[in-house]
Amino acid sequence: MDERPSCTINDLAPDFEADAYHNGDLTKVKLSAYKGKWVVLFFYPADFTFVCPTELEGFAKDYQKFKSKGAEVIAASVDTHYVHKAWVEFDKRLSNIAYPMIADRNGNISRSYGVLNEFTGNSRRGLFIIDPEGYIKYIVITPDEVGRSTEETYRVLMALQTGSLCPANWKEGEATLKK
């Protein structure tokens, strides 16, 4: 049985501390340590799969663009940080990942964000943009078969950072709407 999302827009993002693979090191990551920055937290089903490396590669290519806007990127799956390390070392598409890959082995982090598939034990493709105060401002969950767009994630981050009303298809530098 699948759980319904346990968090929604404007909820305080569930904090976590988890083992992670980051820049060649096995380390710990605590979400609350990123307070004061925007965070793009994305969950994916599993390492050594087909669609997942395309997403991780996409976020790796755009990572500096996100960082230039005061945002950090964090990836998460139910794989261990040892498996993350092995996957990055095995798959050359992942060699440029500079953001942390957290291990959610028991599924508790995925469950707290409402993206754990209780049937398979894997995370769903859930993406959350969290503001500098720790509140969730954007959520998108896609089927396992469909990878997410880093361009759309960046566009939404830019729109959220304006603090204004942004029309459909708004792009950075365009006018926002007046109330």
Secondary structure by P-SEA (a helix, b strand, c coil): cccccccccccccccbbbbbbcccccccccccccccbbbbbbbbccccccaaaaaaaaaaaaaaaaaaacbbbbbbccccaaaaaaaaacccccccccbbbbbcccaaaaaaacccccccccccbbbbbbcccccccbbbbbcccbbbbaaaaaaaaaaaaaccccccccccccccccc
